[in-house]
Amino acid sequence: MKNQNPAPHTKRPAPGRMTRRQLAGAMLATAAAAQAPPPPPSTAAGELQAAREQNQRTAETLAAAWAKVQVSIEAEPAFHFTA
């Protein structure tokens, strides 16, 4: 006989939603991929171009990871900034 009521820790999230562990795994994978260093450039202009390319790759990787995450407004904490 198959168990009709699985344990709470085996429950799967609704489609289109991520668990905290899935979110953490996606962020760690993103951070690891973004830290892959390219070969060092030989000139200042090459160094500037390499930095721009790395920033662009990191932005694209993070945008792809955040596109998968859906956080409801209720999950966001309320912040009050005072000067």
PyMOL Python script that loads the backbone (N, CA, C, O; Angstrom):
from pymol import cmd

cmd.read_pdbstr("""\
ATOM      1  N   MET A   1       0.835  -1.163   0.000  1.00  0.00           N
ATOM      2  CA  MET A   1       0.000   0.000   0.000  1.00  0.00           C
ATOM      3  C   MET A   1       0.893   1.243   0.000  1.00  0.00           C
ATOM      4  O   MET A   1       1.849   1.319   0.772  1.00  0.00           O
ATOM      5  N   LYS A   2       0.595   2.188  -0.837  1.00  0.00           N
ATOM      6  CA  LYS A   2       1.380   3.404  -0.968  1.00  0.00           C
ATOM      7  C   LYS A   2       0.933   4.434   0.068  1.00  0.00           C
ATOM      8  O   LYS A   2      -0.260   4.587   0.333  1.00  0.00           O
ATOM      9  N   ASN A   3       1.893   5.129   0.641  1.00  0.00           N
ATOM     10  CA  ASN A   3       1.589   6.145   1.634  1.00  0.00           C
ATOM     11  C   ASN A   3       0.933   7.336   0.948  1.00  0.00           C
ATOM     12  O   ASN A   3       1.523   7.948   0.057  1.00  0.00           O
ATOM     13  N   GLN A   4      -0.273   7.659   1.358  1.00  0.00           N
ATOM     14  CA  GLN A   4      -1.011   8.759   0.739  1.00  0.00           C
ATOM     15  C   GLN A   4      -0.621  10.120   1.320  1.00  0.00           C
ATOM     16  O   GLN A   4      -0.871  11.146   0.687  1.00  0.00           O
ATOM     17  N   ASN A   5      -0.023  10.150   2.494  1.00  0.00           N
ATOM     18  CA  ASN A   5       0.361  11.393   3.153  1.00  0.00           C
ATOM     19  C   ASN A   5       1.874  11.412   3.373  1.00  0.00           C
ATOM     20  O   ASN A   5       2.352  10.946   4.407  1.00  0.00           O
ATOM     21  N   PRO A   6       2.626  11.941   2.418  1.00  0.00           N
ATOM     22  CA  PRO A   6       4.081  11.955   2.596  1.00  0.00           C
ATOM     23  C   PRO A   6       4.479  12.886   3.738  1.00  0.00           C
ATOM     24  O   PRO A   6       3.732  13.788   4.116  1.00  0.00           O
ATOM     25  N   ALA A   7       5.666  12.647   4.275  1.00  0.00           N
ATOM     26  CA  ALA A   7       6.178  13.495   5.345  1.00  0.00           C
ATOM     27  C   ALA A   7       6.326  14.922   4.833  1.00  0.00           C
ATOM     28  O   ALA A   7       6.568  15.125   3.643  1.00  0.00           O
ATOM     29  N   PRO A   8       6.184  15.924   5.717  1.00  0.00           N
ATOM     30  CA  PRO A   8       6.262  17.327   5.276  1.00  0.00           C
ATOM     31  C   PRO A   8       7.572  17.676   4.588  1.00  0.00           C
ATOM     32  O   PRO A   8       7.588  18.516   3.689  1.00  0.00           O
ATOM     33  N   HIS A   9       8.675  17.046   4.994  1.00  0.00           N
ATOM     34  CA  HIS A   9       9.960  17.400   4.395  1.00  0.00           C
ATOM     35  C   HIS A   9      10.108  16.854   2.972  1.00  0.00           C
ATOM     36  O   HIS A   9      11.052  17.225   2.275  1.00  0.00           O
ATOM     37  N   THR A  10       9.208  15.991   2.531  1.00  0.00           N
ATOM     38  CA  THR A  10       9.286  15.465   1.166  1.00  0.00           C
ATOM     39  C   THR A  10       8.297  16.161   0.247  1.00  0.00           C
ATOM     40  O   THR A  10       8.215  15.836  -0.937  1.00  0.00           O
ATOM     41  N   LYS A  11       7.552  17.108   0.777  1.00  0.00           N
ATOM     42  CA  LYS A  11       6.549  17.816  -0.030  1.00  0.00           C
ATOM     43  C   LYS A  11       7.238  18.676  -1.092  1.00  0.00           C
ATOM     44  O   LYS A  11       8.212  19.370  -0.802  1.00  0.00           O
ATOM     45  N   ARG A  12       6.743  18.626  -2.277  1.00  0.00           N
ATOM     46  CA  ARG A  12       7.321  19.418  -3.364  1.00  0.00           C
ATOM     47  C   ARG A  12       6.620  20.771  -3.454  1.00  0.00           C
ATOM     48  O   ARG A  12       5.420  20.861  -3.197  1.00  0.00           O
ATOM     49  N   PRO A  13       7.363  21.835  -3.819  1.00  0.00           N
ATOM     50  CA  PRO A  13       6.733  23.151  -3.940  1.00  0.00           C
ATOM     51  C   PRO A  13       5.821  23.197  -5.155  1.00  0.00           C
ATOM     52  O   PRO A  13       5.932  22.384  -6.072  1.00  0.00           O
ATOM     53  N   ALA A  14       4.932  24.153  -5.138  1.00  0.00           N
ATOM     54  CA  ALA A  14       4.019  24.342  -6.267  1.00  0.00           C
ATOM     55  C   ALA A  14       4.828  24.687  -7.509  1.00  0.00           C
ATOM     56  O   ALA A  14       5.916  25.252  -7.397  1.00  0.00           O
ATOM     57  N   PRO A  15       4.314  24.356  -8.693  1.00  0.00           N
ATOM     58  CA  PRO A  15       5.047  24.688  -9.928  1.00  0.00           C
ATOM     59  C   PRO A  15       5.310  26.193 -10.015  1.00  0.00           C
ATOM     60  O   PRO A  15       4.442  27.004  -9.692  1.00  0.00           O
ATOM     61  N   GLY A  16       6.504  26.550 -10.450  1.00  0.00           N
ATOM     62  CA  GLY A  16       6.866  27.954 -10.591  1.00  0.00           C
ATOM     63  C   GLY A  16       7.414  28.563  -9.310  1.00  0.00           C
ATOM     64  O   GLY A  16       7.774  29.741  -9.300  1.00  0.00           O
ATOM     65  N   ARG A  17       7.486  27.799  -8.238  1.00  0.00           N
ATOM     66  CA  ARG A  17       8.012  28.299  -6.971  1.00  0.00           C
ATOM     67  C   ARG A  17       9.268  27.514  -6.619  1.00  0.00           C
ATOM     68  O   ARG A  17       9.436  26.371  -7.044  1.00  0.00           O
ATOM     69  N   MET A  18      10.142  28.133  -5.847  1.00  0.00           N
ATOM     70  CA  MET A  18      11.391  27.490  -5.452  1.00  0.00           C
ATOM     71  C   MET A  18      11.444  27.379  -3.934  1.00  0.00           C
ATOM     72  O   MET A  18      10.923  28.232  -3.216  1.00  0.00           O
ATOM     73  N   THR A  19      12.076  26.324  -3.463  1.00  0.00           N
ATOM     74  CA  THR A  19      12.314  26.207  -2.028  1.00  0.00           C
ATOM     75  C   THR A  19      13.549  27.013  -1.677  1.00  0.00           C
ATOM     76  O   THR A  19      14.278  27.459  -2.563  1.00  0.00           O
ATOM     77  N   ARG A  20      13.785  27.202  -0.391  1.00  0.00           N
ATOM     78  CA  ARG A  20      14.979  27.937   0.042  1.00  0.00           C
ATOM     79  C   ARG A  20      16.242  27.215  -0.377  1.00  0.00           C
ATOM     80  O   ARG A  20      17.225  27.852  -0.756  1.00  0.00           O
ATOM     81  N   ARG A  21      16.227  25.899  -0.314  1.00  0.00           N
ATOM     82  CA  ARG A  21      17.418  25.136  -0.707  1.00  0.00           C
ATOM     83  C   ARG A  21      17.682  25.264  -2.200  1.00  0.00           C
ATOM     84  O   ARG A  21      18.834  25.380  -2.620  1.00  0.00           O
ATOM     85  N   GLN A  22      16.621  25.244  -3.007  1.00  0.00           N
ATOM     86  CA  GLN A  22      16.809  25.406  -4.454  1.00  0.00           C
ATOM     87  C   GLN A  22      17.342  26.796  -4.751  1.00  0.00           C
ATOM     88  O   GLN A  22      18.221  26.956  -5.599  1.00  0.00           O
ATOM     89  N   LEU A  23      16.817  27.810  -4.059  1.00  0.00           N
ATOM     90  CA  LEU A  23      17.281  29.179  -4.254  1.00  0.00           C
ATOM     91  C   LEU A  23      18.755  29.302  -3.859  1.00  0.00           C
ATOM     92  O   LEU A  23      19.545  29.912  -4.580  1.00  0.00           O
ATOM     93  N   ALA A  24      19.119  28.728  -2.723  1.00  0.00           N
ATOM     94  CA  ALA A  24      20.513  28.787  -2.278  1.00  0.00           C
ATOM     95  C   ALA A  24      21.425  28.070  -3.266  1.00  0.00           C
ATOM     96  O   ALA A  24      22.520  28.550  -3.559  1.00  0.00           O
ATOM     97  N   GLY A  25      20.986  26.930  -3.779  1.00  0.00           N
ATOM     98  CA  GLY A  25      21.792  26.200  -4.761  1.00  0.00           C
ATOM     99  C   GLY A  25      21.986  26.996  -6.032  1.00  0.00           C
ATOM    100  O   GLY A  25      23.076  27.006  -6.606  1.00  0.00           O
ATOM    101  N   ALA A  26      20.931  27.665  -6.476  1.00  0.00           N
ATOM    102  CA  ALA A  26      21.032  28.483  -7.691  1.00  0.00           C
ATOM    103  C   ALA A  26      21.983  29.655  -7.477  1.00  0.00           C
ATOM    104  O   ALA A  26      22.770  29.988  -8.363  1.00  0.00           O
ATOM    105  N   MET A  27      21.912  30.282  -6.303  1.00  0.00           N
ATOM    106  CA  MET A  27      22.781  31.422  -6.028  1.00  0.00           C
ATOM    107  C   MET A  27      24.238  30.986  -5.892  1.00  0.00           C
ATOM    108  O   MET A  27      25.135  31.685  -6.363  1.00  0.00           O
ATOM    109  N   LEU A  28      24.485  29.837  -5.254  1.00  0.00           N
ATOM    110  CA  LEU A  28      25.858  29.350  -5.125  1.00  0.00           C
ATOM    111  C   LEU A  28      26.440  28.978  -6.487  1.00  0.00           C
ATOM    112  O   LEU A  28      27.604  29.263  -6.770  1.00  0.00           O
ATOM    113  N   ALA A  29      25.630  28.345  -7.322  1.00  0.00           N
ATOM    114  CA  ALA A  29      26.102  27.988  -8.659  1.00  0.00           C
ATOM    115  C   ALA A  29      26.393  29.243  -9.473  1.00  0.00           C
ATOM    116  O   ALA A  29      27.364  29.294 -10.227  1.00  0.00           O
ATOM    117  N   THR A  30      25.542  30.253  -9.312  1.00  0.00           N
ATOM    118  CA  THR A  30      25.740  31.518 -10.020  1.00  0.00           C
ATOM    119  C   THR A  30      27.026  32.191  -9.576  1.00  0.00           C
ATOM    120  O   THR A  30      27.806  32.669 -10.400  1.00  0.00           O
ATOM    121  N   ALA A  31      27.243  32.225  -8.265  1.00  0.00           N
ATOM    122  CA  ALA A  31      28.445  32.865  -7.735  1.00  0.00           C
ATOM    123  C   ALA A  31      29.701  32.122  -8.179  1.00  0.00           C
ATOM    124  O   ALA A  31      30.713  32.743  -8.504  1.00  0.00           O
ATOM    125  N   ALA A  32      29.636  30.804  -8.191  1.00  0.00           N
ATOM    126  CA  ALA A  32      30.801  30.021  -8.617  1.00  0.00           C
ATOM    127  C   ALA A  32      31.105  30.251 -10.095  1.00  0.00           C
ATOM    128  O   ALA A  32      32.268  30.365 -10.481  1.00  0.00           O
ATOM    129  N   ALA A  33      30.067  30.319 -10.914  1.00  0.00           N
ATOM    130  CA  ALA A  33      30.270  30.541 -12.344  1.00  0.00           C
ATOM    131  C   ALA A  33      30.787  31.951 -12.615  1.00  0.00           C
ATOM    132  O   ALA A  33      31.577  32.164 -13.534  1.00  0.00           O
ATOM    133  N   ALA A  34      30.337  32.907 -11.812  1.00  0.00           N
ATOM    134  CA  ALA A  34      30.740  34.299 -12.022  1.00  0.00           C
ATOM    135  C   ALA A  34      32.181  34.551 -11.597  1.00  0.00           C
ATOM    136  O   ALA A  34      32.772  35.549 -12.010  1.00  0.00           O
ATOM    137  N   GLN A  35      32.756  33.680 -10.790  1.00  0.00           N
ATOM    138  CA  GLN A  35      34.103  33.899 -10.283  1.00  0.00           C
ATOM    139  C   GLN A  35      35.186  33.232 -11.119  1.00  0.00           C
ATOM    140  O   GLN A  35      36.356  33.270 -10.738  1.00  0.00           O
ATOM    141  N   ALA A  36      34.838  32.634 -12.226  1.00  0.00           N
ATOM    142  CA  ALA A  36      35.845  31.995 -13.078  1.00  0.00           C
ATOM    143  C   ALA A  36      36.727  33.080 -13.688  1.00  0.00           C
ATOM    144  O   ALA A  36      36.243  33.857 -14.510  1.00  0.00           O
ATOM    145  N   PRO A  37      38.008  33.161 -13.315  1.00  0.00           N
ATOM    146  CA  PRO A  37      38.865  34.247 -13.796  1.00  0.00           C
ATOM    147  C   PRO A  37      39.356  34.012 -15.227  1.00  0.00           C
ATOM    148  O   PRO A  37      39.799  32.912 -15.559  1.00  0.00           O
ATOM    149  N   PRO A  38      39.277  35.030 -16.063  1.00  0.00           N
ATOM    150  CA  PRO A  38      39.841  34.924 -17.412  1.00  0.00           C
ATOM    151  C   PRO A  38      41.354  35.112 -17.343  1.00  0.00           C
ATOM    152  O   PRO A  38      41.872  35.526 -16.305  1.00  0.00           O
ATOM    153  N   PRO A  39      42.067  34.820 -18.418  1.00  0.00           N
ATOM    154  CA  PRO A  39      43.521  35.043 -18.411  1.00  0.00           C
ATOM    155  C   PRO A  39      43.829  36.531 -18.229  1.00  0.00           C
ATOM    156  O   PRO A  39      43.071  37.372 -18.711  1.00  0.00           O
ATOM    157  N   PRO A  40      44.910  36.869 -17.552  1.00  0.00           N
ATOM    158  CA  PRO A  40      45.217  38.282 -17.291  1.00  0.00           C
ATOM    159  C   PRO A  40      45.605  39.033 -18.569  1.00  0.00           C
ATOM    160  O   PRO A  40      46.384  38.517 -19.371  1.00  0.00           O
ATOM    161  N   PRO A  41      45.076  40.237 -18.769  1.00  0.00           N
ATOM    162  CA  PRO A  41      45.438  41.043 -19.945  1.00  0.00           C
ATOM    163  C   PRO A  41      46.818  41.683 -19.746  1.00  0.00           C
ATOM    164  O   PRO A  41      47.310  41.808 -18.624  1.00  0.00           O
ATOM    165  N   SER A  42      47.413  42.076 -20.846  1.00  0.00           N
ATOM    166  CA  SER A  42      48.776  42.613 -20.783  1.00  0.00           C
ATOM    167  C   SER A  42      48.805  44.140 -20.749  1.00  0.00           C
ATOM    168  O   SER A  42      49.818  44.716 -20.351  1.00  0.00           O
ATOM    169  N   THR A  43      47.724  44.814 -21.153  1.00  0.00           N
ATOM    170  CA  THR A  43      47.725  46.277 -21.175  1.00  0.00           C
ATOM    171  C   THR A  43      46.593  46.819 -20.314  1.00  0.00           C
ATOM    172  O   THR A  43      45.695  46.080 -19.910  1.00  0.00           O
ATOM    173  N   ALA A  44      46.647  48.126 -20.036  1.00  0.00           N
ATOM    174  CA  ALA A  44      45.600  48.766 -19.237  1.00  0.00           C
ATOM    175  C   ALA A  44      44.261  48.730 -19.985  1.00  0.00           C
ATOM    176  O   ALA A  44      43.215  48.499 -19.380  1.00  0.00           O
ATOM    177  N   ALA A  45      44.301  48.958 -21.297  1.00  0.00           N
ATOM    178  CA  ALA A  45      43.070  48.917 -22.094  1.00  0.00           C
ATOM    179  C   ALA A  45      42.494  47.500 -22.108  1.00  0.00           C
ATOM    180  O   ALA A  45      41.279  47.313 -22.038  1.00  0.00           O
ATOM    181  N   GLY A  46      43.374  46.511 -22.200  1.00  0.00           N
ATOM    182  CA  GLY A  46      42.924  45.122 -22.160  1.00  0.00           C
ATOM    183  C   GLY A  46      42.340  44.758 -20.799  1.00  0.00           C
ATOM    184  O   GLY A  46      41.373  44.003 -20.705  1.00  0.00           O
ATOM    185  N   GLU A  47      42.947  45.312 -19.739  1.00  0.00           N
ATOM    186  CA  GLU A  47      42.445  45.065 -18.385  1.00  0.00           C
ATOM    187  C   GLU A  47      41.057  45.679 -18.196  1.00  0.00           C
ATOM    188  O   GLU A  47      40.178  45.075 -17.581  1.00  0.00           O
ATOM    189  N   LEU A  48      40.875  46.886 -18.733  1.00  0.00           N
ATOM    190  CA  LEU A  48      39.572  47.551 -18.657  1.00  0.00           C
ATOM    191  C   LEU A  48      38.521  46.765 -19.427  1.00  0.00           C
ATOM    192  O   LEU A  48      37.409  46.573 -18.936  1.00  0.00           O
ATOM    193  N   GLN A  49      38.857  46.317 -20.610  1.00  0.00           N
ATOM    194  CA  GLN A  49      37.920  45.542 -21.429  1.00  0.00           C
ATOM    195  C   GLN A  49      37.586  44.212 -20.748  1.00  0.00           C
ATOM    196  O   GLN A  49      36.434  43.779 -20.774  1.00  0.00           O
ATOM    197  N   ALA A  50      38.575  43.568 -20.146  1.00  0.00           N
ATOM    198  CA  ALA A  50      38.338  42.307 -19.443  1.00  0.00           C
ATOM    199  C   ALA A  50      37.411  42.515 -18.249  1.00  0.00           C
ATOM    200  O   ALA A  50      36.541  41.684 -17.989  1.00  0.00           O
ATOM    201  N   ALA A  51      37.588  43.613 -17.527  1.00  0.00           N
ATOM    202  CA  ALA A  51      36.720  43.917 -16.384  1.00  0.00           C
ATOM    203  C   ALA A  51      35.291  44.167 -16.848  1.00  0.00           C
ATOM    204  O   ALA A  51      34.341  43.717 -16.206  1.00  0.00           O
ATOM    205  N   ARG A  52      35.135  44.881 -17.959  1.00  0.00           N
ATOM    206  CA  ARG A  52      33.788  45.139 -18.497  1.00  0.00           C
ATOM    207  C   ARG A  52      33.113  43.843 -18.938  1.00  0.00           C
ATOM    208  O   ARG A  52      31.923  43.641 -18.696  1.00  0.00           O
ATOM    209  N   GLU A  53      33.874  42.974 -19.582  1.00  0.00           N
ATOM    210  CA  GLU A  53      33.311  41.693 -20.026  1.00  0.00           C
ATOM    211  C   GLU A  53      32.916  40.826 -18.836  1.00  0.00           C
ATOM    212  O   GLU A  53      31.877  40.166 -18.860  1.00  0.00           O
ATOM    213  N   GLN A  54      33.747  40.829 -17.797  1.00  0.00           N
ATOM    214  CA  GLN A  54      33.424  40.045 -16.608  1.00  0.00           C
ATOM    215  C   GLN A  54      32.169  40.599 -15.932  1.00  0.00           C
ATOM    216  O   GLN A  54      31.317  39.827 -15.493  1.00  0.00           O
ATOM    217  N   ASN A  55      32.044  41.910 -15.844  1.00  0.00           N
ATOM    218  CA  ASN A  55      30.847  42.513 -15.269  1.00  0.00           C
ATOM    219  C   ASN A  55      29.608  42.152 -16.086  1.00  0.00           C
ATOM    220  O   ASN A  55      28.549  41.875 -15.522  1.00  0.00           O
ATOM    221  N   GLN A  56      29.738  42.155 -17.404  1.00  0.00           N
ATOM    222  CA  GLN A  56      28.611  41.813 -18.265  1.00  0.00           C
ATOM    223  C   GLN A  56      28.206  40.354 -18.065  1.00  0.00           C
ATOM    224  O   GLN A  56      27.018  40.052 -17.959  1.00  0.00           O
ATOM    225  N   ARG A  57      29.188  39.445 -18.011  1.00  0.00           N
ATOM    226  CA  ARG A  57      28.880  38.019 -17.780  1.00  0.00           C
ATOM    227  C   ARG A  57      28.207  37.809 -16.429  1.00  0.00           C
ATOM    228  O   ARG A  57      27.246  37.047 -16.319  1.00  0.00           O
ATOM    229  N   THR A  58      28.709  38.478 -15.412  1.00  0.00           N
ATOM    230  CA  THR A  58      28.133  38.352 -14.076  1.00  0.00           C
ATOM    231  C   THR A  58      26.698  38.869 -14.071  1.00  0.00           C
ATOM    232  O   THR A  58      25.815  38.235 -13.493  1.00  0.00           O
ATOM    233  N   ALA A  59      26.459  40.008 -14.706  1.00  0.00           N
ATOM    234  CA  ALA A  59      25.108  40.571 -14.767  1.00  0.00           C
ATOM    235  C   ALA A  59      24.151  39.622 -15.487  1.00  0.00           C
ATOM    236  O   ALA A  59      23.017  39.431 -15.048  1.00  0.00           O
ATOM    237  N   GLU A  60      24.604  39.027 -16.589  1.00  0.00           N
ATOM    238  CA  GLU A  60      23.759  38.096 -17.328  1.00  0.00           C
ATOM    239  C   GLU A  60      23.457  36.843 -16.505  1.00  0.00           C
ATOM    240  O   GLU A  60      22.330  36.346 -16.508  1.00  0.00           O
ATOM    241  N   THR A  61      24.470  36.338 -15.803  1.00  0.00           N
ATOM    242  CA  THR A  61      24.285  35.141 -14.976  1.00  0.00           C
ATOM    243  C   THR A  61      23.312  35.411 -13.836  1.00  0.00           C
ATOM    244  O   THR A  61      22.421  34.605 -13.570  1.00  0.00           O
ATOM    245  N   LEU A  62      23.483  36.546 -13.165  1.00  0.00           N
ATOM    246  CA  LEU A  62      22.584  36.891 -12.071  1.00  0.00           C
ATOM    247  C   LEU A  62      21.166  37.156 -12.577  1.00  0.00           C
ATOM    248  O   LEU A  62      20.198  36.769 -11.922  1.00  0.00           O
ATOM    249  N   ALA A  63      21.030  37.808 -13.726  1.00  0.00           N
ATOM    250  CA  ALA A  63      19.703  38.062 -14.283  1.00  0.00           C
ATOM    251  C   ALA A  63      18.995  36.752 -14.613  1.00  0.00           C
ATOM    252  O   ALA A  63      17.792  36.622 -14.389  1.00  0.00           O
ATOM    253  N   ALA A  64      19.733  35.782 -15.144  1.00  0.00           N
ATOM    254  CA  ALA A  64      19.138  34.482 -15.457  1.00  0.00           C
ATOM    255  C   ALA A  64      18.698  33.768 -14.186  1.00  0.00           C
ATOM    256  O   ALA A  64      17.646  33.129 -14.163  1.00  0.00           O
ATOM    257  N   ALA A  65      19.497  33.874 -13.128  1.00  0.00           N
ATOM    258  CA  ALA A  65      19.138  33.221 -11.867  1.00  0.00           C
ATOM    259  C   ALA A  65      17.934  33.898 -11.230  1.00  0.00           C
ATOM    260  O   ALA A  65      17.043  33.220 -10.718  1.00  0.00           O
ATOM    261  N   TRP A  66      17.896  35.226 -11.256  1.00  0.00           N
ATOM    262  CA  TRP A  66      16.773  35.942 -10.647  1.00  0.00           C
ATOM    263  C   TRP A  66      15.497  35.783 -11.456  1.00  0.00           C
ATOM    264  O   TRP A  66      14.404  35.911 -10.904  1.00  0.00           O
ATOM    265  N   ALA A  67      15.609  35.510 -12.744  1.00  0.00           N
ATOM    266  CA  ALA A  67      14.416  35.311 -13.562  1.00  0.00           C
ATOM    267  C   ALA A  67      13.672  34.051 -13.135  1.00  0.00           C
ATOM    268  O   ALA A  67      12.463  33.944 -13.337  1.00  0.00           O
ATOM    269  N   LYS A  68      14.393  33.096 -12.543  1.00  0.00           N
ATOM    270  CA  LYS A  68      13.778  31.851 -12.085  1.00  0.00           C
ATOM    271  C   LYS A  68      13.099  32.006 -10.732  1.00  0.00           C
ATOM    272  O   LYS A  68      12.274  31.173 -10.357  1.00  0.00           O
ATOM    273  N   VAL A  69      13.432  33.054 -10.000  1.00  0.00           N
ATOM    274  CA  VAL A  69      12.940  33.228  -8.637  1.00  0.00           C
ATOM    275  C   VAL A  69      11.707  34.125  -8.636  1.00  0.00           C
ATOM    276  O   VAL A  69      11.697  35.193  -9.249  1.00  0.00           O
ATOM    277  N   GLN A  70      10.676  33.675  -7.942  1.00  0.00           N
ATOM    278  CA  GLN A  70       9.480  34.481  -7.785  1.00  0.00           C
ATOM    279  C   GLN A  70       9.221  34.641  -6.287  1.00  0.00           C
ATOM    280  O   GLN A  70       8.881  33.676  -5.603  1.00  0.00           O
ATOM    281  N   VAL A  71       9.382  35.844  -5.794  1.00  0.00           N
ATOM    282  CA  VAL A  71       9.160  36.126  -4.379  1.00  0.00           C
ATOM    283  C   VAL A  71       7.939  37.016  -4.277  1.00  0.00           C
ATOM    284  O   VAL A  71       7.879  38.076  -4.900  1.00  0.00           O
ATOM    285  N   SER A  72       6.962  36.581  -3.489  1.00  0.00           N
ATOM    286  CA  SER A  72       5.755  37.382  -3.327  1.00  0.00           C
ATOM    287  C   SER A  72       6.052  38.592  -2.461  1.00  0.00           C
ATOM    288  O   SER A  72       7.012  38.595  -1.692  1.00  0.00           O
ATOM    289  N   ILE A  73       5.230  39.615  -2.589  1.00  0.00           N
ATOM    290  CA  ILE A  73       5.441  40.849  -1.843  1.00  0.00           C
ATOM    291  C   ILE A  73       5.277  40.608  -0.348  1.00  0.00           C
ATOM    292  O   ILE A  73       5.876  41.320   0.457  1.00  0.00           O
ATOM    293  N   GLU A  74       4.478  39.618   0.037  1.00  0.00           N
ATOM    294  CA  GLU A  74       4.289  39.315   1.451  1.00  0.00           C
ATOM    295  C   GLU A  74       5.576  38.779   2.083  1.00  0.00           C
ATOM    296  O   GLU A  74       5.764  38.907   3.293  1.00  0.00           O
ATOM    297  N   ALA A  75       6.450  38.191   1.291  1.00  0.00           N
ATOM    298  CA  ALA A  75       7.694  37.633   1.810  1.00  0.00           C
ATOM    299  C   ALA A  75       8.743  38.709   2.047  1.00  0.00           C
ATOM    300  O   ALA A  75       9.716  38.475   2.764  1.00  0.00           O
ATOM    301  N   GLU A  76       8.563  39.870   1.464  1.00  0.00           N
ATOM    302  CA  GLU A  76       9.532  40.948   1.616  1.00  0.00           C
ATOM    303  C   GLU A  76       9.329  41.657   2.954  1.00  0.00           C
ATOM    304  O   GLU A  76       8.196  41.995   3.295  1.00  0.00           O
ATOM    305  N   PRO A  77      10.387  41.890   3.714  1.00  0.00           N
ATOM    306  CA  PRO A  77      10.231  42.605   4.971  1.00  0.00           C
ATOM    307  C   PRO A  77       9.994  44.096   4.731  1.00  0.00           C
ATOM    308  O   PRO A  77      10.409  44.641   3.709  1.00  0.00           O
ATOM    309  N   ALA A  78       9.337  44.733   5.661  1.00  0.00           N
ATOM    310  CA  ALA A  78       9.091  46.165   5.554  1.00  0.00           C
ATOM    311  C   ALA A  78      10.329  46.917   6.070  1.00  0.00           C
ATOM    312  O   ALA A  78      10.830  46.613   7.152  1.00  0.00           O
ATOM    313  N   PHE A  79      10.808  47.870   5.319  1.00  0.00           N
ATOM    314  CA  PHE A  79      11.964  48.661   5.721  1.00  0.00           C
ATOM    315  C   PHE A  79      11.556  50.120   5.834  1.00  0.00           C
ATOM    316  O   PHE A  79      10.789  50.639   5.023  1.00  0.00           O
ATOM    317  N   HIS A  80      12.078  50.750   6.836  1.00  0.00           N
ATOM    318  CA  HIS A  80      11.864  52.191   7.021  1.00  0.00           C
ATOM    319  C   HIS A  80      13.234  52.824   7.098  1.00  0.00           C
ATOM    320  O   HIS A  80      13.976  52.607   8.056  1.00  0.00           O
ATOM    321  N   PHE A  81      13.569  53.607   6.090  1.00  0.00           N
ATOM    322  CA  PHE A  81      14.867  54.278   6.067  1.00  0.00           C
ATOM    323  C   PHE A  81      14.692  55.684   6.634  1.00  0.00           C
ATOM    324  O   PHE A  81      13.821  56.441   6.206  1.00  0.00           O
ATOM    325  N   THR A  82      15.528  56.009   7.591  1.00  0.00           N
ATOM    326  CA  THR A  82      15.483  57.345   8.160  1.00  0.00           C
ATOM    327  C   THR A  82      16.882  57.940   8.049  1.00  0.00           C
ATOM    328  O   THR A  82      17.889  57.238   8.132  1.00  0.00           O
ATOM    329  N   ALA A  83      16.909  59.234   7.860  1.00  0.00           N
ATOM    330  CA  ALA A  83      18.195  59.919   7.711  1.00  0.00           C
ATOM    331  C   ALA A  83      18.697  60.427   9.024  1.00  0.00           C
ATOM    332  O   ALA A  83      19.769  61.031   9.084  1.00  0.00           O
TER     333      ALA A  83
END
""", "prot")
cmd.dss("prot")
cmd.show_as("cartoon", "prot")
cmd.util.cbc("prot")
cmd.orient("prot")
